[in-house]
């Protein structure tokens, strides 16, 4: 069962694939974008940050599209590309980082969901009270049971929730655009009256992880390329989903700055979109956005359960992860990977009871976890274009274009590493280390060599950074 290709009845067409991309990106992040961006930057720096993010993420989207065309035999996205370029250990580490990012993303969404409900039901507080964790746990296992019924069925429900959550978002854009005031938007464009924001470069850097997080999921269709009806639809779904989401995110962020000044936006509680719309149309606007958020988070939680478990399943199928993770049920769902994913989300939900971690802290750590998989994929796209692998001799112009795009994608991902800072890089290494140990255990059990020469270097860096992070947490100079 584990090595069988999905049957035609389980294949995904362009609509579900595009919904998977949009549903993964348009989760809870967009509903907090007005406050999240205003907390770090004024109007001018916000526009610059969106420009950098849009260009960088568009380059990454094109890289994923190009890789599906040049290497159609490689399935499961980030894992397969990292493995093909840099070997099995980097491939598994990419799958592990992607999976862990999805776990953290799910936890952050549950916190945001119940913090939103906390405005109406005080017992939920900021989303990490005992009542919130109990209800989040019930919802988690309900989602788990739904996915267990089948990938195609879950993808169809995700398609419905994606359409449903777009209605209040598009209504928000229309109403706020109608109320937009140029004098509010142009007030202190570069934030010079607020020294806490710092210079323009500081403001742009502070926004980068937030703006990058809302586009995590752009690779969603490539992760499910093995289950697509046609490979060409993977690329189309990626570009359609990205361009639509980019336009929506920029509109929500910048239009909000035309109805409320940056200092006001920066102090709004989550979900800040609700407070912005309430400022424009009254209390019913907040209720509308809250309903939209609940629908949106439900779809995003479903998408990320699908994506994360699929990545681990593909790694196990290739022997990079324990074989038991490659088990499927009668509906073609990677059952063992699903149980591990849901179990880890549950564990982190319980940890939120003991931690003061906020939604933004989980977002920053989750973004750091996805950066290395993105860098490996971008470097693989760069390698293929440089060497001409998968291209015809007549494709010289196409190769040069793809080389330029992959270069931009690599530079953007490296810039995100810098923008995130040492703190989250060290913390992400601490989460990568258990994956490395699991990889060693799996390889030893199969009687295979542990690492190649270059892979020992990568493992050494992970181990050193993880030990430094552990020391920092113990000493108190590093915290989440």
N, C-alpha and C positions, 0 to 999 in steps of 0.2 A: 504493500500500500504506500509506503513512504517514498518510493521512487517512481510512482506512476505520475504521468502528466495529468493535469486537470482535464476532465472530459468536456466536450463541447457544451453540454448543458450547464457547466459551471463557469464558462468563459465570460469575461467582462467586455462590454462594448464601450464605445466612446463616451456615452452619457455617464455610466457608472464610474468610469475611470476619471473623467473630468470632475465629477462630484467628489470623488475620493481626494483629488488634489485640492479643490476649493474647500471641501469639508475639513481637511487636515489643517489648512492655513487659516481659514475663517473659523476660529474656535472661540476662545474667551478673550484672546489678546486684543482684538479689535474693539471690544466694548470698554477696554480700559485705556486705549490709545490716547485720548485727549489729555488725561492726567499724566500718563506715563511719559509722554513726549514733553509736555509743558514743565514737568518737574526737572528736566535736564536742560531744556533749551528754549530760547525765544523763537519768534517766527522765522527770522532769517536762517538761523542754524538748523531749525527743524526742516526747512525746505532743502537746505544743503544735504542734511543727513538722509532725507528721503531720496534725493538725487543719487547719492552714493549707493544707498541700499538698493534702489531700483536698478541701477546699472550693474552692480555686483551680482544681485540675485538673478537678473535677466541673463547675465553671462553664465551663471551656474545652471539655469534652466536650459540654455542652449547646449551646455556641456552634456547634460543628461539626455537631451534629445539626440545629440550627435552620437553618444555612446550606444544608444539603442539601435542606431542605424549602422554604425561601424562594427559593432560586436553583438549582432542579434542573438548569438548563442548564449550570451551571458544574461542570466535572470537574477532577480532580487536586488537590483540597484546597487547601493553603496557597498554592500558586502562583496558582491561579485567583482566590481571594478577594482576595489582595493586589493583583493586577492590576486587578480590577474596582473596587476601592476607591480605589487610589492611582496607577494608571497602569502601563504596561508595564515601566518600569525597576524600580520597587518590586516588581512581580510577579516579574520575573526574579531580582532580588536575593533574594527570598523562596525561590524554587526553588533558587538557588545555595546559600544558607545551609542549607536543609534537606538538600540533597545532600551538602554538605561535612560537616554534622553526622553523616550516615549513614556517610560514609567514616571519620571519626574514631571513631564507635561501633564499626564493624567492626574497626578496628585495636585498640581497647581490648579487645574481646572475644577477639581472637586472643592478645593479651598475657595476659589472664586465663586463657584455656584452657590455654596452655602453662606458665604459672606454677603452675597446679594440677597438671599432669602432672609439673612439676619436683619435687614432693614425692616422687614415686615414681621418676622418671628424672632424676637430678641434672643431666644435660647440658643440660636445658631451663632450669635456673636460675629466674629471675624472669620468664621468658616473652620475654626480649629478647636471648637468646644466639644465636649463629649457627645452632646446631642448631634452636632454636625457630623462628627466622625461616624457615629452609629448609622445615621441616615445615608451618608456617603457610601458606607460599606454595603448597605442594602442595595443601593443603586449600582454599585460596582458589580456585584454578583448577578444582578438582573441583566446588565450589559453582557457579562460573561456568558450567561445562559442563552442570550439572544444570538451571539456570535456562534455558539456551539451548534446552532441549528443549520448553519451553512454560510459560506463566504458570499455566495451570490445573493442570498436572502438578506444578509446583513448589509451588503453593498447597496441593495435596492432601498432599504430603510434609510441608509445614510443619504441616498440621493433625495429622498423625500424631505428629510430634515434639512438638507442643504438648501433646497428651494424655499422651505418654510422660513428659515432664519434670514434669508436674503430680503424678505418683504419688509420687516421693520428697519433693516439697515438702509435699504434704498429710500424708504420713507424718511428716515433721519436725514440723509443727504439732501433730499428735496426740501424739507422744511428748514433746515439750517442754512441752506444756500439762499432761500427766500429771505431769511432774517439776517443775512450776512451784512456787516457794517465795515466799510473800508477804513474808517477812522480807528476802530477797535483793532483791526488787523494790523494796521501800520504803526500802532503805538509801540514805541521802543522796540523796533524790529530786531536789533542785535543784543537786547538785554543788558544794555550798559548801566541801567539804573538799578540792577540787581547784581551786586558783586558776588553773591553766592553761586551764580551760574558760571562764573569764570569767563575766559575769552571764548571766541567763536570756536576755536579748535577743541577746547575743553567741552563745550556744549555738544558739538558734533560727536565727539568720542563718547560722551555720556549717554547719547541716544542709541549708539550702534547696536548694542546687544538687544535692546527692546525692539528696534525696528527689524533686526534680523530674526528674532524669535517669531514674529507674526508671519514670516514667510517659510518657516520650517514646515515641511510637508510638500514643497515644490517637487520633490523627488518621488512623491507618493505613487504616481503611475508607474515609474520605472521599477519600484519595489514589487509591483504586481504584474510585471511584464510577462511572466510565465503564464498568467491567467488571462491575458488579453486575447480577444478574438483575432486582432491583426496588430503586428508590431508597429505599423505606421500610426495607429491610433494612440499609442503610448506617447509619442512625441507631440501629437496634436493636443492631447489632453493636458500635457505639461504646460505648453505655451498658452493655451486658452485659459486654463486655470490661473496661471501666474498673472497674465496681463489683466484679467478681470479683477483679481484680488489686489494687485498694485493700485489700480485706479480707485478702487473702493477705499483702501487704507489711506491713501494720500488725501482723498476727499474728506474723509472723516476727521483726520488729524488737522488739516489746514483750515477747513471751514469752521471747525470749533473755535479756532483762534480769531475768527471774525465775529463771534457773538459773545465771547467772554475773554477778558484779558489774561495774559499768561500767568500772572500771580494767582488769579482766581482759579484757573484750571489746575494749577499745580497743587492746590489744597483740596481738591475734590476727592471724595471717597469712591471706591470701586462699587459698581461699574460707572466710571465717570461719564460715559455717553448718556446714561439715564439722567444725570444732573444737568448736563448741557441741554438736552431736549426739554427737560422740565423748565429750564430758564427761558426757553423760547415759547413753549406752548402751554406750560402749566403741569400740574401733577400727573395728568394722564400720559404725558410723554415719558415720564419715568417708569410708569407701569408698563407701557408698550415695550420699552427697551429691556426691562427686566424679563418680560415674557420671551422676547427675542433671544436674550442671553441664555435662558434655560433651554430653549430649543437648540440653540447653537452649540452649547456645551454638550448636550446629549449626543448630537451628531459627531462632534469632535472626539468625544470619549470613545465612541464606536469606531471612528476612523483609526484612532491611535492604538486601540486594542488589535485591530486588524493588521496594521502596518508593523507594529513591534513584534508580534508573534510570528508573522511571516518571515521576518528577517532572521530570527533565531532558528526557525524551521529550516530555512535554506542552508544556514551554516551547519546545522546538524546533519542534513542530508548529504553534505559534502565531506563529513567526517571531521570538521573543525570544532564542532561542539558535540557533547555527548549524544550518542545515537538515540537515546530515549526521547530527545527533543524533536526527532523527525517523525514521531508517531502521528497519524491522522485518524480521525474518527470516520464513521460511515458517510458523513456529509462533506468530507474533504477538508475539514478544519484541522489545523495543527494543534491537536488537543493538549499535548504535554507542554508545548511552548505557551499556550493560552493559560494553563494552570499556573505556570511559573510567573508569567506576566501579571496576572490578576493577584497572585499571592504577594508579589513584591509591592504592587500598588497598595494592597491592604496593609503591609508592614509599614510603608512610609506614611500612610494615613494615621496609623497609631503613633508614629514618631512625632507628627505635628502636634499631638497632645502635650508632648514634653518640650517642644521647641517653639521659639518665638519667630520661626522662619515665616517670611511674608510671601505673597504671590510673586513679587518682583525678585526675591532671592532665589526662588525655585526656577523662575524664568531664566535668570542669569546663569545659574548652574546648568540648567538643561541646554541652553544655547552653547555653553562651553563644551558640553559633551558631544554636540553634533558637529563642531568645527573641524575636528580631525577627519571624520568620514567625508566631509565636504572637500577638504584639502586633498585627500587621496584620490577622490573622483576627479577633481579638477586637474591634478597632476597626471592622471591616466589619460584624460582627454588631450592634455598638452603633449604627452609622450606619443600618442597615436598620430597626432597631426605632424609632429616633428619627424617621426620615422616613416610616415606615409602608410602605416599599416591600416588596411581596410579601405584604402583609396586607390583609384585607377591612375594610371600615368597621366591621363588628361585632366585630372582634378587638381592641378597645381593651384589655381585661384581659390578653389574651395578649401584646400589645405591651409593656405595662408590666412584665410578668413577664420577658420576653426582654430588655428594657432593663436591668433590675436584674441579671440573670445576666451579660449582656455587660459591665456596669460592674465587677462583681466579677472577671471574667476579665481585664479590662484592668489593674485595680489589682494583681492577683496577678502578672501578667507584668512589670509595672513594678517591683514589689517584688523579683522575682527578679533583675532587672538591678542593683538596688541591692545585693542580697545577694551577687551574684557579684563585685562590686567592679570597680574601674577596670582592673585587670590583664587580666582575661579579656575585658573589653569592647574594650580596645585590640588584644589579640591576635586577637579575632574580626574586627575591622575590617581587620587585615592579610590575613586570609583572604578577606574579602569583596571586596577591591580587585581581585584577578585576575578575579573574576566581572564586576565593573563594566567592566573593560577588554575582556573578551570580548563583553559586551553592546554596547559602543561599536563594536567591530570588526564585529559582525554587522549592526548598524543602518547603519553606513557602507557596508557591502558591498551592502545592499539599497537604498541611496539614500534612506533614511528619516532624518528629523530625530533627533538624538541624545537630547535630553531636553526635557521641558516645563519651564516656569518653576520649579515646585515641585520637580521632579526634579533640577534643577541644585543646589538647596539640599541635597538628600539626598546627591547625589554629592560635594558639597563637604565634608560632614561625614565621609563614609567616607574620602575622600582625606586629610583632615587627621588623623583618628584613625590611619589606617594609617601615615602618615609619622611620627607621634609614636611608634607602636609600633616601627617600624624603628629610629628613633633610640634608643629605650629598650633594644632588644636589643643594638645596637651599643655603647651606653654601659655596659651591664651592670646597669642598674637594673630591667630587665624581662626575665623569663625564664619558660619553661614548666616 
